[in-house]
Amino acid sequence: MAILARLLRKQNLDALLGRTAKLLGPGWRARVVEDDRIVLPAECARASLPESPFLTAPLHLDNTPVGRVVLLPPEGAAASPPDHARAALDLFATAVEEILARENIRRILAAETLQKYRELSLLHRATLSLNQSLRPRDVAAALLAEFRSGDIPADGGIIFLRKAGTTEHVPQLSFGLARSCDLARVSQSTLFWDVLKSGKPEIVNDLPSDKRWRGEVPKLTAMLIAPLVSSKQCVGVLALGGCGTPRFDATHLQYVGTIASVAGIAMGNALHFESVQLLIKSLMQALATAIDARDPFTAGHSQRVARLSVALAKAVHEDDAFFSQVRFTENDLQEILYAGLLHDVGKIGIREQVLTKSSRLPKEHLDIIGQRLALWSEVTGNPWREDFAALSRINAADSITRDDAALIGR
């Protein structure tokens, strides 16, 4: 598109054209010309330019010629232009160049502002999509989903995650040509490890000619690879590949780099949460084992209750005939597991001679149970003395009724 026609506006030059004509006197006309076509005044845009204009001066934008200004004299003017005409022409040309420069800067700033807005919008959207889950696999799936829409001309992609405590990177998820081309072999290339070392995304549009590439994936001709960094540590790598002619450019690099920066933080959070969850689960299992170890008659009981409870919840979740309205999330199943492991945690506060006694409890042992009931009453606000009296009666009886058994179970 013509530069002058794009940058100069009629309202910006009307006053300048009028002042120039007034300065020159009656009959003088000023024109802005680009490629031998009059741009301003707008009403003269279709008029033809005389073959030999009276006076001309070039117009520059960033030291590049973009057009010229022309002064057309009145009919019957002298062959030699007056001195004030040349001065007016130079002044007019300088003013037009200032307007061009100002308008060009305004448009550059507008374009940069729009680009920043798009980046912020992208960051906002990516932050929401990548932080919806604290599971590493879900974060990886959300990251790959960002590149399935076609905004990035990739035929396939793959995500690697660093194995904890090692430098090994394990493939997690992929799409497109990843399976047919075995993109997992990308991690065997020197290029892969160079990107890990630099911590910066990189484009290679001619893989066969890159010395760091030895044909690890034969069909691949171009690749955009970006590290996933969290707390200054690389937790994974995103690799996007293409076949055929090179297609990745600086815009794609910036786009992927922005997404990868958000994904790195999200993946780091997910991996940290996963490690904390594993630690909590180990502590829960150790505590459940310690609880069961206090009573040889119930060894392994807490572990079995936990496994059966989770299995039952999964069966209910998958049953659409009788439990179509009941659904359990991964977090729900985790809580059920913990509840099963810790459901007998109250045994910790009971002495072993009371917990494992097979005959009637003496009064001092029964009083210990009464203390537990009193503590339970303080926490829940429920009365306890009637239950304690019933337990004392059952302890002294030779046999128990069905109601007594229900009370003991409760």
C-alpha positions in Angstrom: 0.0 0.0 0.0 1.2 3.5 -0.8 2.9 5.1 2.2 1.7 8.6 1.8 -1.9 7.7 1.1 -1.8 5.5 4.2 -0.1 8.0 6.6 -1.4 11.4 5.5 -4.9 12.4 6.3 -6.9 15.2 4.8 -7.6 16.8 8.2 -3.9 16.9 9.1 -2.9 18.8 5.9 -5.9 21.1 5.2 -4.6 23.9 7.4 -1.0 23.5 6.2 -2.1 23.6 2.5 -4.1 26.8 3.3 -1.3 28.5 5.1 1.2 27.6 2.3 -1.2 29.0 -0.4 -1.7 32.2 1.6 2.1 32.6 2.1 2.7 32.2 -1.7 0.0 34.5 -2.9 -3.0 34.1 -5.2 -2.9 31.4 -7.8 -0.2 29.2 -6.2 -1.1 25.6 -5.5 0.7 23.0 -3.3 0.4 19.3 -4.0 1.6 16.1 -2.3 2.6 13.5 -4.9 3.4 9.8 -4.7 4.4 7.8 -7.7 3.3 10.7 -10.0 -0.1 10.6 -8.5 -1.6 13.5 -6.5 -2.4 12.3 -2.9 -3.4 15.7 -1.4 -5.5 17.7 -1.6 -8.0 14.9 -1.9 -10.2 16.8 -4.4 -7.3 16.8 -6.8 -6.5 13.2 -6.4 -7.8 12.4 -9.9 -6.2 15.4 -11.6 -3.2 15.0 -13.8 0.1 16.5 -12.8 1.8 18.9 -15.2 4.8 17.3 -17.0 7.1 20.0 -15.7 6.0 21.3 -12.3 7.3 24.6 -11.3 9.1 23.6 -8.0 9.5 20.2 -6.3 11.1 18.9 -3.1 11.5 15.3 -2.0 9.8 13.7 1.0 11.6 11.2 3.2 10.5 8.9 6.0 13.4 7.4 8.0 15.8 8.6 5.3 13.9 6.7 2.7 12.3 8.6 -0.3 8.5 8.2 -0.2 7.2 11.0 -2.5 7.5 14.7 -3.2 5.8 18.0 -2.7 5.0 20.2 -5.8 4.3 23.9 -6.1 2.3 24.8 -9.2 2.5 28.5 -10.1 -0.4 30.7 -11.3 -0.9 31.1 -15.0 1.4 33.6 -16.6 4.0 33.4 -13.8 7.6 34.3 -14.5 9.8 31.5 -15.7 12.1 32.0 -12.7 10.5 31.3 -9.4 10.7 33.9 -6.7 12.9 33.3 -3.7 10.0 33.1 -1.3 8.5 30.3 -3.3 11.5 28.1 -2.7 11.5 28.9 1.0 7.8 28.2 1.2 8.3 24.9 -0.6 11.1 23.8 1.8 9.0 24.8 4.8 6.0 22.9 3.4 8.1 19.8 2.7 9.6 19.9 6.2 6.1 20.2 7.8 4.8 17.3 5.7 7.8 15.1 6.8 7.1 15.9 10.4 3.5 14.9 10.0 4.6 11.7 8.3 7.1 10.9 11.1 4.6 11.6 13.8 1.9 9.5 12.2 4.3 6.7 11.5 5.4 6.7 15.2 1.7 6.7 16.3 1.0 3.7 14.1 4.0 1.9 15.4 3.0 2.5 19.0 -0.5 1.4 18.2 0.8 -1.8 16.6 3.1 -2.5 19.6 0.2 -1.8 22.0 -2.0 -4.2 20.1 0.7 -6.8 20.1 1.2 -6.4 23.9 -2.6 -6.7 24.3 -2.6 -9.9 22.3 0.3 -11.2 24.4 -1.5 -10.4 27.6 -4.7 -11.9 26.3 -2.8 -15.0 25.4 -1.1 -15.2 28.8 -4.5 -14.8 30.5 -6.1 -17.6 28.4 -3.1 -19.8 28.8 -2.8 -19.2 32.5 -6.5 -20.3 33.0 -6.3 -23.4 30.8 -2.9 -24.6 32.1 -3.7 -24.1 35.8 -7.1 -25.9 35.9 -5.5 -29.0 37.2 -2.6 -29.9 39.4 -1.9 -33.2 37.6 1.1 -33.1 35.3 -0.6 -35.1 32.6 -3.5 -32.7 32.5 -1.2 -29.7 32.3 0.6 -31.5 29.4 -2.7 -32.1 27.6 -3.7 -28.5 28.0 -0.4 -27.4 26.6 -0.7 -29.5 23.5 -4.3 -28.4 23.0 -2.9 -24.8 22.5 -1.2 -26.0 19.3 -3.8 -28.3 17.8 -5.9 -25.3 16.4 -3.5 -24.6 13.6 -2.1 -21.2 14.8 1.3 -22.9 14.7 2.0 -24.8 11.5 3.2 -28.0 13.2 2.4 -31.5 11.9 2.9 -32.9 15.4 4.2 -32.2 18.9 5.4 -34.0 22.0 6.0 -33.1 25.6 8.9 -34.5 27.7 9.0 -34.3 31.5 12.2 -34.6 33.5 12.3 -37.7 35.7 12.8 -36.6 39.3 16.4 -36.8 40.6 17.8 -37.5 37.1 18.6 -35.8 33.8 16.4 -38.2 31.9 13.4 -36.8 30.0 10.4 -39.1 29.5 7.8 -38.6 26.8 4.3 -37.9 28.2 1.8 -36.9 25.5 2.0 -36.2 21.8 -0.2 -35.4 18.8 -0.1 -35.5 15.0 2.8 -37.2 13.4 4.5 -37.9 16.7 3.6 -41.7 16.6 4.3 -42.3 12.9 7.6 -40.4 13.1 8.6 -41.5 16.6 9.2 -37.9 17.9 10.4 -39.4 21.2 13.8 -39.8 19.5 14.2 -36.0 19.5 15.5 -36.3 23.0 18.5 -38.2 21.6 19.7 -35.2 19.6 22.4 -32.7 20.5 19.9 -30.0 19.6 17.5 -31.1 22.3 20.3 -30.9 25.0 21.5 -27.5 23.7 18.1 -26.0 24.2 17.9 -27.5 27.7 21.3 -26.0 28.5 20.4 -22.5 27.1 16.9 -22.5 28.6 15.6 -20.6 25.5 13.3 -21.7 22.7 14.8 -22.3 19.3 13.7 -22.7 15.7 15.5 -24.9 13.1 13.8 -24.8 9.7 16.5 -27.0 8.0 17.2 -29.9 10.3 19.3 -31.9 7.8 21.9 -29.1 7.5 22.1 -28.5 11.3 25.2 -30.1 12.8 23.4 -30.9 16.0 20.9 -33.1 14.2 21.9 -36.5 12.9 18.6 -37.7 11.5 17.2 -38.9 14.8 13.7 -38.5 13.2 14.2 -39.0 9.4 10.9 -37.5 8.2 11.4 -34.3 10.3 12.6 -31.2 8.4 11.8 -28.4 10.8 11.4 -28.1 14.5 10.5 -25.6 17.2 11.7 -26.7 20.6 11.1 -24.9 23.9 12.1 -25.7 27.4 9.5 -25.7 30.3 11.2 -23.8 33.1 10.0 -23.4 36.7 12.1 -21.8 39.4 15.1 -21.6 37.1 15.0 -25.3 36.6 13.9 -27.1 33.4 11.1 -29.5 34.3 10.2 -30.5 30.7 10.5 -29.8 27.0 8.0 -29.0 24.3 8.9 -30.1 20.7 6.9 -29.2 17.7 7.8 -30.7 14.3 7.0 -30.2 10.7 7.7 -32.0 7.4 8.4 -30.4 4.0 9.3 -26.7 3.5 10.4 -24.6 6.6 7.4 -23.0 8.2 8.3 -21.7 11.6 9.2 -18.0 12.0 9.9 -15.4 14.7 6.2 -14.9 15.4 5.7 -18.6 16.1 8.8 -18.5 18.3 7.4 -15.7 20.4 4.0 -17.3 20.6 5.3 -20.7 21.7 7.8 -19.0 24.1 5.0 -17.1 25.8 2.9 -20.3 26.2 5.9 -22.3 27.4 6.8 -19.8 30.1 3.3 -20.2 31.6 3.3 -23.9 31.1 6.6 -24.3 32.8 5.3 -22.6 36.0 2.1 -24.7 35.8 4.0 -27.9 35.3 6.4 -27.1 38.2 3.4 -26.5 40.5 1.8 -29.8 39.4 5.0 -31.8 39.9 5.5 -30.2 43.3 1.9 -31.0 44.3 2.3 -34.6 43.0 5.5 -35.0 45.2 3.7 -33.6 48.2 0.7 -36.0 47.5 3.0 -39.0 47.4 4.7 -37.9 50.6 1.3 -37.5 52.3 0.1 -40.9 51.0 3.3 -42.5 52.3 2.8 -40.9 55.7 -0.9 -42.0 55.8 0.1 -45.6 55.0 2.8 -45.6 57.6 0.4 -44.3 60.2 -2.3 -46.9 59.2 0.3 -49.6 59.5 1.3 -48.3 62.9 -2.4 -48.3 64.0 -3.0 -51.8 62.8 0.2 -53.1 64.4 -1.2 -52.2 67.9 -3.8 -54.9 67.5 -2.7 -58.2 66.0 -6.3 -59.2 65.4 -6.8 -56.4 62.9 -3.4 -56.4 61.1 -3.8 -54.9 57.6 -7.4 -53.9 58.3 -6.9 -50.2 57.5 -5.2 -50.9 54.2 -8.0 -53.3 53.2 -10.7 -50.8 54.2 -9.0 -48.1 52.2 -8.7 -50.3 49.0 -12.3 -51.7 49.3 -13.7 -48.2 49.8 -12.0 -46.8 46.8 -13.0 -49.8 44.7 -16.6 -49.4 45.8 -16.6 -45.7 45.0 -15.2 -46.4 41.5 -17.9 -49.1 41.0 -20.6 -46.6 42.0 -19.1 -44.0 39.7 -19.3 -46.3 36.7 -22.8 -47.6 37.5 -25.3 -45.6 35.4 -28.3 -47.9 36.2 -28.6 -47.4 40.0 -26.2 -44.5 40.7 -26.4 -42.2 37.7 -26.5 -39.1 39.9 -23.4 -40.1 42.0 -20.0 -39.2 40.6 -16.6 -39.1 42.3 -13.7 -37.0 41.2 -10.0 -37.9 41.6 -9.9 -35.7 44.7 -12.9 -37.5 46.1 -11.3 -40.9 45.6 -8.1 -39.5 47.3 -10.1 -38.4 50.3 -11.9 -41.8 50.5 -8.5 -43.5 50.5 -7.2 -41.3 53.3 -10.4 -41.8 55.3 -10.1 -45.6 55.0 -6.4 -45.5 56.1 -7.2 -43.3 59.1 -10.6 -44.5 60.2 -9.1 -46.4 63.2 -6.8 -43.5 64.2 -8.7 -43.3 67.6 -6.9 -46.5 68.6 -3.8 -44.4 69.2 -5.2 -43.0 72.3 -6.2 -46.3 73.9 -3.7 -48.4 75.9 -2.8 -51.8 74.4 -4.0 -53.7 77.5 -7.5 -52.2 76.9 -7.4 -52.4 73.1 -6.4 -56.1 73.0 -8.1 -57.4 76.1 -10.3 -60.5 75.4 -12.2 -60.6 78.7 -14.3 -58.1 80.7 -12.7 -54.8 81.3 -11.9 -53.8 84.9 -13.3 -50.5 86.1 -10.0 -48.6 85.6 -9.9 -49.7 81.9 -13.6 -48.8 81.5 -12.9 -45.4 82.9 -10.3 -44.8 80.1 -13.0 -45.5 77.5 -15.2 -43.0 79.5 -12.5 -40.4 79.1 -12.5 -41.0 75.4 -16.2 -40.6 75.2 -16.0 -37.4 77.2 -13.4 -36.0 74.9 -15.6 -37.0 71.9 -18.5 -35.1 73.5 -16.4 -31.9 73.9 -15.5 -32.0 70.2 -19.0 -32.9 68.8 -21.3 -31.5 71.5 -23.2 -34.9 71.7 -24.1 -36.4 75.1 -22.0 -39.4 76.2 -23.1 -40.5 79.7 -26.0 -42.7 78.5 -23.7 -44.5 76.0 -21.1 -45.0 78.7 -23.7 -46.4 81.1 -24.8 -48.8 78.3 -21.2 -49.9 77.6 -20.7 -50.5 81.4 -23.9 -52.7 81.4 -22.8 -54.7 78.3 -19.3 -55.2 79.8 -20.8 -56.8 82.9 -23.4 -58.9 81.0 -22.9 -62.6 80.0 -24.5 -62.0 76.6 -25.6 -59.1 74.5 -28.7 -58.3 72.5 -28.9 -57.1 68.9 -29.4 -53.5 70.1 -26.3 -53.9 72.3 -24.3 -55.0 69.2 -25.6 -52.0 67.3 -24.5 -49.7 70.1 -21.0 -51.2 70.2 -20.7 -50.8 66.4 -21.8 -47.2 66.6 
